[in-house]
């Protein structure tokens, strides 16, 4: 039930489960580029998209 409570948010209602905010995701990519000593910088557009998600209406009231 705790998992369902975590999904009962306006964000999930508006966008569906699995949706990620692009700015937050790109900030995470910047952290990896800065501190993980990768052999090459990763471009956010190469690792992030919400295009494959299908929005499914949740049978939950948002909090």
Secondary structure, 3 states (H helix, E strand, C coil): CHHHHHHCCHHHHHHCCCCCCHHHHHHHHHHHHHHCCCCCCCCHHHHCCCCCCCCCCCCCCCC
